[in-house]
Amino acid sequence: MYQLSHPGTPLKGHIELTGSKSIANRALIIRALTGTSFPIHRLAAADDTVRLERLLASEEEVLDAGPAGTTFRFLTGYLSRRPGHQVLTGSKRMKERPIGILVDALRQLGADIEYTEKEGYPPLRIGYSELDQASELTIAADTSSQYISCLLMLAPTLPNGLRLSLEGNIVSVPYIKMTLSLMAHFGVTSSWEGQTIVVAPQAYQAREFTVEADWSAASYYYGLAALAGEADLQIDGLFAESVQGDSVVASLYERFGVTTTYNDTGLRITKPADAAVPPFFEQDFVECPDIAQTLMATCAGLGVQGLYSGLQTLFIKETDRVKAMQTEMGKLTIALYKIPAHLSGATEGQQFFGQEGKADFSAAGTPTFMTYHDHRMAMALAPLALLHPIRIEDPEVVGKSYPDFYTDFAKLGFVVEEV
């Protein structure tokens, strides 16, 4: 268990972020599909990316993706194009996360995939296939963007390409655009009209690539700046023109008086001492779910009332993130609750959550936050240590996406102690 605290001095510092896990993992799969090695610079140090790179190079029959959802889903498609048979497995939690939608889609294409335990869930036994039995697929648009991205990255390697129709409301447009953008970098063209994406059969081109830093990781520094009385932070590795949906965090934190200025190496985050705190924050997180917990913690620390929607994908992550935030913020007397549909005016499929209260540290002394094996629980709640010492159970879970998290916090004056 770690205890985090801050002496209360002005929040200033310089951080160089690791590469984006989402971008790095897509680049690794594309490189594997290209069949030609080329350099990928600033690869994420995240456990998920390290694991994916190792598994792509492995010749073992059983491949263990551990708790890495993106790694498991992308490999499910990739292994359908790799000679031989492999068993793809994962952690206990991974075996509880459904994979049936992706497997069904791949089987329509002709994939040789069998469930080795529970139907619809990992582990999977996957054999090589030409994937030539279909060139058109329809998939639910509100499913995981990782399923859609997996199919799109495979698409140019299929004998007849792929016409992928998304049925219903699309919930992850930025992540799909990220995938198509990376495919374009490596020479693959596509078209997207209405609900249908078309990728003709074509070859990926080997090209040197540099991974942008992770905007999800940057969100924690925006959270710190919002909670600080005054802040001046330089964050390196981010681009003004980003393919990451989480880059919206810069504009969201403008509502909390936090300003972003781009420069040659990244960006500068500043907040003046006289910045006003908004009484209310409303946001639909459907296109940026990974920063929802960060904003929840920010609102809790400042006592800002929140109204959130677009949280549906958070229920099936490493943990049920909404439930976990309800429990952990409840330790500070923060209420996070679902608003009944007849009161919220929600349309079909929509859910709204309200948040009320200001973090009360007197209620818990030094609060101890559980992480539920979820890296984002640890990192989203950590900025609250700027206000009062906190403790984090299973703190090393951050290694999944940001192994240098505590080291970087220490650069900003935080005291990180093992207790």
C-alpha positions, 0 to 999 in steps of 0.5 A: 500500500502507498501513501501519497501526500503533498507539502502544499507548495505551488504545483510546478514541474516538468513531465515527459509522458510515455507513449499512448498504449492505444496507439502503440498496440495498434501500431504493433498489430499493423507491423505484425500484419505487414510482415516486415519489421520497422522501427516504432519509436516511443513505444509505451512502457505500459504492461499491456504493450510490453505483453503484446509485443512479447506475445506477437514474437512468441512461438509458444502454443499457449499465449497468456494476455493476462488482464490486458483487454486490448491485447486479448482482443487484437490478438484474437483477430491477428492469430486468425491470420497466423499459421498454426494453432494457439490457445489465447488465455488471460487472467481470471477477470479476463475470463469473465469479460465477454468476447462472443461478439468478436468471435462471431464476427470473425467466424462469419469471415471463416475464422477457426476459433473454438471456446475451450471453457465457457461459451462466449468467453476466453480462453480461445483456441485459434487456427489459421484461416484465409478469412475468405467466406465473407466480405461484408459484416454487420456489428452492433455500433455500441459494442467495444471499439476494440472489436471494431478496430480489430476487424478493421486492421484485419480488413486490408489483408482479407482476399476481398477486403471488408465492408463493415456496417455499424448497426445502432448508435456508434459510441466510440467514434474517436477510437475508430478514427484512431485506427483508420488514421494509423492504417492510413499512415501505413498506406491503407485507404478506407472510406466511411459513409454513414454507418458503413466503413469500406476497406479494399484488399491492399497491402500495409506499407512498412514505415517508421512511426513515432507514438504520441504520448497518452492523453489519458495519462495527461488527464491526471495532470489536468486533474492536479492543476484543477485541484491546485490553488495555482499550477504551471506544468510542462507535459512533453510528448503530446500533439496539438493535432491528435488522433486520441479522443481523450485529447478533449480533456484539454477543453473540458478542463477549461471549465475549471480555469485550466489553460493549455498552451502547445509548444515545441515539445508538448504543452504547458498546463496553467491555472491562475490563483484566481480561477473560478470553480464552476458550480456544475459540470455536465459531460457525455463521456461516450467518446472519451470514457477513460477520462470519466473517473478523472473528472469525477475525482476532480468534481469531488475534490472541488465540490462541483455537482456533476451530471454524466452520461455515456458511461456504459462501457465502464461497466465491463472494464477491468472492474465496474468502474462506476460502481467502484467510484461510487464505493471509493468516493463514498468514503469521502461522503461523495454521492454518485448515483444513477438517475431514473430514466423517467426523471432524466429524460434519457432516450432509449439506451441512455443512462445518466448519473449524478454526483453531489458533495465535496470530499470530506477527509475528516470523515475517513481520516487518511482514506484508503482507496481500493483499486479493484485491479484497475489502473485507472482507479489508482490514477484517477483518485491519486490527485486528491492527495494534493488536498489531503494524504491518501492511501492506495491499495495494490498501487502497482496496478498502474503498471498496466498503462503508466508504470512511471506514474508514482515516479512522475508524481514525485517529480511534482513534490508528492511524497510517495511512501510504502506503508 
